[in-house]
């Protein structure tokens, strides 16, 4: 979508309005900013990681950016087009709780097998800790990725099979809403970011 077009077509706009929580004007603003930073209409993995590095200069966001890229890249073709970008942004910034939970589950379910294993959760949490560096002070029972994941699995893994189903994830997230707050590490919907895709 959007290769070599300066504006979205009426059909594209109608489709995006139907599939996002943005209005026509917002979609046009986002599209303009997206094309400014991605003239080809595609955002590749390297560019996406570079964006994260700008916003987390005191940590190493590369691995986390890779995981987020995989969720944004809905068709798994190695690039994010405008539709993939704006649909993911819509969910993370304005979506209903059930949509945000589904999105977060997809992030943690690295291999896409509909379960989150201890190892998958640990990989995401390690990436978050690496990205935030020493910017965040954590309680002693969460000051390492392993302690954090142990705590999560203790509370969420009801049947103790060392993996979380979507249902366990949803129930556990009600008890520990910080699980879904990974969205604070993805692009945000702000006036400034509509002008510049890089403003996460």
C-alpha positions in Angstrom: 0.0 0.0 0.0 1.1 3.5 -0.8 4.1 2.9 -3.1 4.8 6.1 -5.0 1.5 7.8 -3.9 1.5 11.0 -2.0 -2.0 10.5 -0.8 -4.1 7.5 0.1 -6.8 6.7 -2.4 -10.5 7.0 -1.3 -10.7 3.1 -1.3 -7.6 2.8 0.8 -8.9 5.5 3.2 -12.2 3.7 3.5 -10.5 0.4 4.2 -8.2 1.9 6.9 -11.1 3.8 8.5 -13.0 0.5 8.7 -10.0 -1.4 10.2 -8.5 1.2 12.5 -9.6 3.8 15.1 -8.3 6.7 13.1 -10.3 9.2 11.1 -9.5 10.4 7.5 -7.5 13.4 8.5 -5.4 11.4 11.0 -4.8 8.7 8.4 -3.6 11.2 5.9 -1.3 12.8 8.4 0.2 9.4 9.4 0.6 8.5 5.8 2.5 11.7 5.0 4.9 11.1 7.9 5.3 7.4 7.0 6.2 8.4 3.4 8.6 11.1 4.6 10.6 8.5 6.5 9.9 5.6 4.2 9.7 7.0 0.6 9.5 3.4 -0.8 6.3 2.8 1.2 8.1 0.0 3.1 9.8 0.0 6.5 12.4 -2.8 6.7 13.8 -4.5 9.8 17.0 -2.5 9.9 15.2 0.8 9.7 12.7 -0.3 12.3 15.6 -1.2 14.7 17.3 2.1 14.0 14.1 4.0 15.0 14.1 2.2 18.4 17.8 3.0 19.0 16.9 6.7 18.7 14.3 6.5 21.5 16.2 4.2 23.8 19.8 5.7 23.7 20.8 4.4 27.1 19.9 0.8 26.5 20.1 -1.7 23.7 16.7 -1.9 22.0 17.7 -4.0 19.0 16.3 -7.4 20.1 13.0 -5.9 21.4 12.6 -4.0 18.1 13.0 -7.3 16.3 10.2 -8.9 18.3 7.9 -5.9 17.7 8.8 -5.8 14.0 7.6 -9.5 13.7 4.2 -8.5 15.1 3.8 -5.4 12.9 4.9 -7.4 9.8 1.5 -9.2 9.5 2.2 -10.9 6.2 5.8 -11.9 7.2 7.4 -10.5 4.1 10.2 -8.8 5.9 8.8 -5.3 5.6 6.1 -3.2 7.1 3.8 -1.3 4.8 1.6 1.6 5.8 -1.5 -0.6 6.4 0.4 -3.0 8.7 2.0 0.0 10.5 -1.3 1.9 11.1 -3.3 -1.1 12.0 -0.8 -2.1 14.7 -0.6 1.5 15.9 -4.3 1.6 16.1 -4.5 -1.4 18.3 -1.6 -0.4 20.6 -2.7 3.2 21.0 -6.5 3.1 20.8 -7.6 -0.5 20.7 -9.9 -2.2 23.1 -8.4 -4.2 26.0 -9.1 -7.5 24.2 -7.3 -6.3 21.1 -4.3 -5.1 23.1 -4.2 -8.5 24.9 -4.2 -10.3 21.6 -1.4 -8.1 20.3 0.7 -8.6 23.4 0.1 -12.3 23.3 1.4 -12.3 19.7 4.5 -10.5 20.8 5.3 -13.0 23.6 4.4 -16.0 21.4 7.5 -15.8 19.4 7.1 -19.0 17.4 3.4 -18.4 16.8 2.3 -21.8 18.2 -0.6 -20.2 20.3 1.3 -20.8 23.6 3.8 -18.6 25.5 6.6 -20.8 26.9 8.7 -19.8 29.8 11.7 -19.3 27.4 9.6 -17.1 25.0 8.5 -14.9 27.9 12.1 -14.8 29.2 13.4 -13.7 25.8 11.0 -10.8 25.6 11.6 -9.7 29.2 15.3 -9.9 28.7 15.0 -7.7 25.6 12.9 -5.2 27.6 15.4 -5.1 30.4 18.3 -4.7 27.9 16.4 -1.9 26.1 15.5 0.1 29.2 19.0 -0.3 30.8 19.3 1.3 34.1 16.5 3.8 33.4 14.0 1.8 35.4 14.3 0.9 39.1 12.7 -2.4 39.8 11.5 -4.1 43.0 13.9 -6.8 44.4 11.5 -9.6 43.3 11.7 -8.3 39.7 15.2 -7.0 39.4 16.3 -9.7 36.9 14.4 -11.0 33.9 14.4 -14.5 35.5 12.8 -13.2 38.7 10.2 -11.3 36.7 9.3 -14.3 34.5 9.2 -16.6 37.5 6.7 -14.3 39.1 4.6 -14.1 36.0 4.5 -17.8 35.5 3.7 -18.4 39.1 0.7 -16.2 38.8 -0.5 -17.1 35.3 0.4 -20.7 34.6 -2.7 -22.2 36.3 -2.2 -25.8 35.1 1.6 -25.7 35.7 2.5 -27.0 32.3 5.2 -24.4 31.7 3.3 -22.6 29.0 0.6 -20.1 28.9 -2.6 -20.3 26.8 -4.3 -17.2 25.6 -6.9 -17.7 28.3 -4.3 -18.0 31.0 -2.6 -14.9 29.6 -5.8 -12.9 29.7 -6.7 -14.0 33.2 -3.2 -13.3 34.5 -3.1 -9.9 32.8 -6.1 -8.9 34.9 -4.1 -9.7 38.0 -0.9 -8.1 36.6 -1.7 -5.3 34.1 2.0 -4.5 33.6 2.2 -7.6 31.3 0.2 -5.7 28.6 2.1 -2.5 29.1 4.7 -3.6 26.6 2.7 -1.3 24.4 4.5 1.6 26.0 7.5 0.4 24.1 5.8 0.6 20.7 4.9 3.6 18.6 2.4 6.0 20.2 -0.3 8.1 18.8 0.7 11.7 19.4 0.4 14.9 17.3 4.2 15.0 16.9 4.4 11.4 15.7 1.8 12.0 13.0 4.4 14.3 11.4 7.3 11.9 11.9 7.1 8.2 12.0 10.2 8.0 14.1 8.5 9.6 17.1 7.7 6.5 19.0 
